[in-house]
Amino acid sequence: QVQLVESGGGLVQAGGSLRLSCAASGRSFGSYTVGWFRQAPAPGKERDFVAGISWTGGRIYYADSVKGRFTISRDNAKNTVYLQMNNLKPEDTAVYSCAARRDMLVKTTSLQYDYWGQGTQVTVSS
């Protein structure tokens, strides 16, 4: 089992940058694929896939909306996955959560992840 804690969210102006961290506790974190998801503050809005990275970092996927602006990476020695977010836009405003699944495949749907952090708020002002 693994526990996840996100940090790094905050308020930033459009065009700015933030780096989110997802710190994991528990053994064998290197055996988990990790995804970042976000949920915008709108009624009925679902949790959307943002980026995912396999347990070795060899497979990385991004949502089309963040390609070229966001970068996901991991440091298994530190049990941490990062999401570097550049050129932020107001539409990136959301609660960002990291999730883990004990498998080598990156999945883009939230139901396929077993462990979740509590989320961190990212607000981008125009």
Phi, psi and chi 1 to 4 in degrees:
 res  aa     phi    psi   chi1   chi2   chi3   chi4
   1 GLN       -  152.3 -167.5  169.0   -2.6      -
   2 VAL  -137.2  144.1   64.6      -      -      -
   3 GLN  -113.9  140.6  -65.4  178.3  -32.3      -
   4 LEU  -121.6  138.7  -53.4  172.3      -      -
   5 VAL  -134.7  120.9  178.3      -      -      -
   6 GLU   -92.0  153.5  -58.1   94.6  -23.7      -
   7 SER  -154.7  166.5   62.2      -      -      -
   8 GLY   105.3   -4.2      -      -      -      -
   9 GLY   -71.5  173.0      -      -      -      -
  10 GLY   163.8 -166.9      -      -      -      -
  11 LEU  -104.4  130.0  173.2   63.8      -      -
  12 VAL  -144.0  151.0   64.3      -      -      -
  13 GLN   -78.8  156.0  -70.8 -173.3  -27.9      -
  14 ALA   -55.1  137.3      -      -      -      -
  15 GLY    92.1  -11.1      -      -      -      -
  16 GLY   -83.1 -175.5      -      -      -      -
  17 SER  -132.8  153.0  -61.4      -      -      -
  18 LEU  -143.9  152.1  -74.1  172.9      -      -
  19 ARG  -121.8  119.1 -171.5  176.5   80.8  157.1
  20 LEU   -92.8  146.7  -55.2 -176.5      -      -
  21 SER  -122.3  145.6  -62.3      -      -      -
  22 CYS  -126.4  103.4  173.2      -      -      -
  23 ALA   -96.1  132.5      -      -      -      -
  24 ALA  -113.0  142.9      -      -      -      -
  25 SER  -114.6  155.7   61.0      -      -      -
  26 GLY   110.4  163.6      -      -      -      -
  27 ARG   -84.8  162.7  -63.4 -178.4  179.2  179.9
  28 SER    59.6   35.8  -56.8      -      -      -
  29 PHE   -60.0  -29.5  178.5   65.0      -      -
  30 GLY   -65.2   -8.7      -      -      -      -
  31 SER   -95.9    7.1  -60.4      -      -      -
  32 TYR  -112.8  134.9  -71.4   81.4      -      -
  33 THR   -82.9  141.3  -74.1      -      -      -
  34 VAL  -124.3  137.8  174.5      -      -      -
  35 GLY  -125.0  150.4      -      -      -      -
  36 TRP  -106.5  134.3  -78.7   97.8      -      -
  37 PHE  -127.5  161.2  -69.7   79.7      -      -
  38 ARG  -141.5  150.1   66.3 -174.0 -178.8 -174.7
  39 GLN  -131.3  115.8 -171.4  167.5   23.1      -
  40 ALA   -76.7  155.0      -      -      -      -
  41 PRO   -80.4   67.7   31.0  -35.6      -      -
  42 ALA  -136.2  142.1      -      -      -      -
  43 PRO   -56.0  129.6  -23.8   34.8      -      -
  44 GLY    77.1    3.3      -      -      -      -
  45 LYS   -71.7  131.4 -172.3   65.7  176.4  176.1
  46 GLU   -85.8  168.9  -64.3 -175.7   -7.3      -
  47 ARG   -82.1  121.6 -165.4  176.1  -71.9  178.0
  48 ASP  -104.0  142.6  -64.9  -34.0      -      -
  49 PHE   -68.5  137.3  173.3   80.2      -      -
  50 VAL  -113.1  -53.3  174.7      -      -      -
  51 ALA  -160.3  154.6      -      -      -      -
  52 GLY  -146.1  152.1      -      -      -      -
  53 ILE  -140.6  134.4 -174.1  167.4      -      -
  54 SER   -74.4  172.3   62.4      -      -      -
  55 TRP   -64.2  -26.2   53.4   21.8      -      -
  56 THR   -95.7   -9.2   64.1      -      -      -
  57 GLY    85.0    3.3      -      -      -      -
  58 GLY   -76.8  -20.7      -      -      -      -
  59 ARG  -121.4  125.7  -66.4 -175.4  176.0   90.3
  60 ILE  -134.0  137.0  -69.7  175.6      -      -
  61 TYR  -134.0  148.0  -62.1   92.7      -      -
  62 TYR  -131.2  149.2  -63.7   99.2      -      -
  63 ALA   -68.3  148.2      -      -      -      -
  64 ASP   -58.3  -32.7  -72.1  -17.9      -      -
  65 SER   -68.9  -16.3   59.0      -      -      -
  66 VAL  -118.4   -4.4  -53.1      -      -      -
  67 LYS   -57.4  134.4  -79.9 -178.6 -177.8  176.7
  68 GLY    86.2  -11.5      -      -      -      -
  69 ARG  -116.3  -35.0  -59.7 -171.5  -62.8  123.5
  70 PHE  -108.0  147.3  -69.0   10.7      -      -
  71 THR  -134.7  125.5  -57.0      -      -      -
  72 ILE  -101.6  142.5 -170.4  171.4      -      -
  73 SER  -152.0  168.3   61.7      -      -      -
  74 ARG  -145.2  151.8   69.7 -171.9  -64.3  160.7
  75 ASP  -128.0   96.9 -175.0  -19.5      -      -
  76 ASN   -66.9  -24.7  -73.0  -19.5      -      -
  77 ALA   -66.8  -27.9      -      -      -      -
  78 LYS  -103.3    3.5  -64.3 -177.7  177.9  179.6
  79 ASN    53.2   43.8  -80.1    7.1      -      -
  80 THR  -138.3  140.1  -57.3      -      -      -
  81 VAL  -116.4  140.5  171.6      -      -      -
  82 TYR  -117.3  153.2  -55.8   97.3      -      -
  83 LEU  -131.9  103.4 -175.4   67.6      -      -
  84 GLN   -85.1  122.9  177.5   66.0   43.0      -
  85 MET  -118.3  115.0  -54.2 -173.8  -63.8      -
  86 ASN  -114.4  162.5  -62.4  -31.7      -      -
  87 ASN    48.2   51.5 -169.5   22.2      -      -
  88 LEU   -66.6  147.2  -77.4  161.1      -      -
  89 LYS  -121.5  156.8  -56.4  175.9 -179.4  179.6
  90 PRO   -55.9  -32.7  -29.8   36.7      -      -
  91 GLU   -71.9   -6.0   51.8  -96.9   42.0      -
  92 ASP   -83.2   -6.3  -66.2  -41.9      -      -
  93 THR   -60.0  124.7  -65.5      -      -      -
  94 ALA  -178.5  170.1      -      -      -      -
  95 VAL   -88.3  124.1  173.9      -      -      -
  96 TYR  -102.3  130.3  -75.3   70.9      -      -
  97 SER  -128.3  144.3  -59.8      -      -      -
  98 CYS  -102.9  153.4   63.1      -      -      -
  99 ALA  -143.3  154.4      -      -      -      -
 100 ALA  -132.8  147.2      -      -      -      -
 101 ARG  -139.1  142.1   60.7 -169.0  -55.5  -90.4
 102 ARG   -88.0   79.6 -169.5  160.7 -173.3  167.5
 103 ASP  -165.7  158.4 -169.3   86.8      -      -
 104 MET   -84.8   -9.9   63.6 -176.8  -65.2      -
 105 LEU   -94.0  137.1  -60.7  177.1      -      -
 106 VAL   -83.5  125.6  177.2      -      -      -
 107 LYS  -113.0  152.6  -60.6  -65.6 -175.2 -179.4
 108 THR  -109.6    5.2   60.6      -      -      -
 109 THR  -113.0  139.4   55.3      -      -      -
 110 SER   -63.6  -30.1   59.4      -      -      -
 111 LEU   -65.6  -16.2  -70.3  175.7      -      -
 112 GLN   -91.5    6.9  -67.2  173.0  -59.8      -
 113 TYR  -111.3  142.8  -73.4   79.3      -      -
 114 ASP   -99.5  -29.1  -57.1  -52.4      -      -
 115 TYR  -126.2  139.8  -55.0  100.4      -      -
 116 TRP  -134.2  147.2  -70.2   83.1      -      -
 117 GLY   -86.4 -179.9      -      -      -      -
 118 GLN   -84.8  -15.4   83.0  -71.2  -10.2      -
 119 GLY    96.8  155.2      -      -      -      -
 120 THR  -137.3  137.3 -174.6      -      -      -
 121 GLN   -81.5  132.2  176.8   69.6   47.0      -
 122 VAL  -120.2  123.8  170.9      -      -      -
 123 THR  -124.9  124.6  -57.6      -      -      -
 124 VAL  -114.3  118.6 -175.8      -      -      -
 125 SER   -93.7  150.1   62.1      -      -      -
 126 SER   -89.5      -   56.8      -      -      -
